[in-house]
């Protein structure tokens, strides 16, 4: 009886372990895309229950009231972004401990890209919101400083782990192919 309960859990665990990178990438991409869509639409938490979208496919209208689309995407995208980036970071740390692979190099590039992109074009929580050059940066700050700092620190974490992993890959490459042996 106990074995029947743990069998589905074990299958889920094995699936997650075998698809760690793709799940992390999917969650991070889903989270970053939809959080950007919600933020650029102008929706804020104070606009809960208001319809802010101008154009959406009519298939979505039949499934959800328009006033719930932004809150649902915001509520699901932020945790997906956090979990996805953390999964990729955990994978990278494990790769540093147990051995570098081609996959860990690709993850390092993605983490560096995610972190660098947000550091360059994202919200700068140390700045004054009135000085931001783009409107969507002001919109990020309209969610509050805790939200902006969370995104800022998450991108910094991704950037640092990505750079460290790329550095480790670079050192491993140069050990394998020393200069002058070409």
Secondary structure, 3 states (H helix, E strand, C coil): CHHHHHHHHHHHHHHHHHCHHHHHHHHHHHHHHHHHHHHHHCCCHHHCCCCCCCCCCHHHHHHCCHHHHHHHHHHHHHHHHHHHHHHHHHHHHHHHHHCCCHHHHHHHHHHHHHHHHHHHHCCCCCCCHHHCCCHHHHHHHCCCHHHHHHHHHHHHHHHHHHHHHHHHHHHHHHHHCCCCCC
